Amino acid sequence: MTTADASWPLDETDDEPRGPVGKAFRLSAADSLSLGNALCGFLAVCVLAWSAINQLQTNGKFAAVPQFFGTAVVLLLIGATCDLFDGLVARKFRASAMGAELDNLADVISFGFAPAFMVVIWGGFTQRVPFPLVMVAAASVLLAGVIRLARFACVKTTSGDFMGLPIPMGAMTVVSIVLLFPPSIVTLLPIFGVAYLMVSRIEYPKPKGNLAAAVLAWMMINVACLTIWAAGLTGGDTLIKVGALMQVTIVAAIPLRVLMFKREKRKERRESESIS
């Protein structure tokens, strides 16, 4: 038997899973939140798909219905709430062996695929935008989210903050653009901008303490505004536009503030060096 033949069974054995396999199948409370996040993303896609299928079968054409879009966005916000709490629950109680992987896979569904699918539904049924361009914009959201999550799993910043726009915030910003503007080539540009921010090296603060409470309150306010809008109540259009505009403004303002802060630090460093 040659050396290669002798080593072949050993190579096959090395590929087998190791570690406490039994414990890997035990779901923790945090894992349940991650699965809830994934389920919300899946249901959001189903709601959007059903809205398109139902209208095409009934009328032969598709037009965005606020009730369906509102329901899909509320589901994504519920998923984002689950994502906000799963890490807190894991630290407070117990994390399973596959908790981090479940969290990332759920985020891909809810904040990668679901908003990308929403972009397709938003811009794919109009003659004003070439469908291939809509697909490229949707793919950029999905791929940027996947890269963002993969980098998060293997790269840690010295400050402890997020490197790049967190994928839940990126998804909510894409949703805000979809709710604010009609599909056009110009309104696709901010979607590409969001995809860039997710893979950029700009650091975003982690929601801890008071900031986490503020993020949760912001989500609850958005859910209330979306419910009013989807129900067709008076003032709903204004509320949803104000909320979406604030979301886009916040995401755009943070990189500007970070750049200004770094410029001030460089200026202070140069001044201190010139004095010394």
Sequence and secondary structure as in RCSB ss.txt:
>XXXX:A:sequence
MTTADASWPLDETDDEPRGPVGKAFRLSAADSLSLGNALCGFLAVCVLAWSAINQLQTNGKFAAVPQFFGTAVVL
LLIGATCDLFDGLVARKFRASAMGAELDNLADVISFGFAPAFMVVIWGGFTQRVPFPLVMVAAASVLLAGVIRLA
RFACVKTTSGDFMGLPIPMGAMTVVSIVLLFPPSIVTLLPIFGVAYLMVSRIEYPKPKGNLAAAVLAWMMINVAC
LTIWAAGLTGGDTLIKVGALMQVTIVAAIPLRVLMFKREKRKERRESESIS
>XXXX:A:secstr
  HHHHHHHHHHHHTS  S HHHHT   HHHHHHHHHHHHHHHHHHHHHHHHHHHHHHTSS    HHHHHHHHHH
HHHHHHHHHHHHHHHHHS   TTHHHHHHHHHIIIIIIHHHHHHHHHHTT SSS HHHHHHHHHHHHHHHHHHHH
HHHH   TTSSEES  HHHHHHHHHHHHHHS   HHHHHHHHHHHHHHHS  EE    THHHHHHHHHHHHHHHH
HHHHHTT TTHHHHHHHHHHHHHHHHHHHHHHHHHHHHHHHHHHHHHHHH 
